[in-house]
Amino acid sequence: MGDDKNYTNVILEEIRSQMSAVLEIVSNQPTREEFNNLREEFDSLKTDVRTIKRAVVDNDKTTQHELELLDWRVTELEESAS
């Protein structure tokens, strides 16, 4: 009888320990409202990143064009100086 009670206590302690671990994991999860707020913020950041990317690509095209134009001007000046 004493061994059965001891065994039961060990099992209950193990279950209590596992339940505490589950509770700790679940309590750290965001609520639905918090999750939705994070989702909105994430979507806003995605839009901002797309805008920045578009601006960088456009700027790169402009810069490339300006470099080609500058190269052409320098070539023209060098040829006229020769």
C-alpha positions as CSV (number, residue, x, y, z in Angstrom):
1,M,0.0,0.0,0.0
2,G,2.8,2.4,0.9
3,D,4.5,1.7,-2.5
4,D,1.3,2.4,-4.4
5,K,0.9,5.7,-2.6
6,N,4.5,6.6,-3.3
7,Y,4.1,5.7,-6.9
8,T,0.9,7.8,-7.2
9,N,2.7,10.8,-5.6
10,V,5.6,10.5,-8.1
11,I,3.2,10.3,-11.0
12,L,1.2,13.3,-9.7
13,E,4.4,15.3,-9.2
14,E,5.5,14.5,-12.8
15,I,2.1,15.5,-14.1
16,R,2.2,18.8,-12.1
17,S,5.6,19.5,-13.5
18,Q,4.5,18.9,-17.1
19,M,1.4,21.1,-16.5
20,S,3.6,23.9,-15.2
21,A,5.7,23.7,-18.3
22,V,2.7,23.8,-20.6
23,L,1.3,26.8,-18.6
24,E,4.5,28.6,-18.9
25,I,4.6,28.1,-22.7
26,V,0.9,29.1,-23.1
27,S,1.2,32.2,-20.9
28,N,4.0,33.5,-23.1
29,Q,1.8,33.4,-26.2
30,P,0.3,36.6,-27.4
31,T,-3.5,37.1,-27.2
32,R,-5.5,37.3,-30.4
33,E,-5.6,41.1,-30.1
34,E,-1.9,41.3,-29.5
35,F,-1.3,39.0,-32.5
36,N,-3.6,41.1,-34.7
37,N,-1.8,44.3,-33.7
38,L,1.6,42.6,-34.5
39,R,0.2,41.5,-37.8
40,E,-1.0,45.0,-38.7
41,E,2.4,46.4,-37.7
42,F,4.1,43.7,-39.8
43,D,2.0,44.5,-42.8
44,S,2.8,48.2,-42.5
45,L,6.5,47.4,-42.4
46,K,6.1,45.2,-45.5
47,T,4.6,48.1,-47.3
48,D,7.3,50.5,-46.1
49,V,10.0,48.0,-47.3
50,R,8.4,47.7,-50.7
51,T,8.4,51.5,-51.0
52,I,12.0,51.8,-50.0
53,K,13.0,49.0,-52.4
54,R,11.2,50.7,-55.2
55,A,12.9,54.0,-54.4
56,V,16.4,52.3,-54.2
57,V,15.8,50.6,-57.6
58,D,14.6,53.8,-59.2
59,N,17.6,55.7,-57.8
60,D,19.9,53.0,-59.0
61,K,18.5,53.4,-62.5
62,T,18.8,57.2,-62.3
63,T,22.4,56.9,-61.0
64,Q,23.3,54.4,-63.8
65,H,21.9,56.8,-66.4
66,E,23.8,59.8,-64.9
67,L,27.0,57.8,-64.9
68,E,26.6,56.9,-68.5
69,L,25.9,60.5,-69.3
70,L,28.9,61.6,-67.4
71,D,31.1,59.0,-69.1
72,W,29.8,60.3,-72.5
73,R,30.6,63.9,-71.5
74,V,34.1,63.1,-70.4
75,T,34.7,61.1,-73.6
76,E,33.5,64.1,-75.6
77,L,35.7,66.5,-73.7
78,E,38.8,64.2,-74.0
79,E,38.2,63.9,-77.8
80,S,37.8,67.6,-78.2
81,A,40.9,68.3,-76.2
82,S,43.0,66.0,-78.4
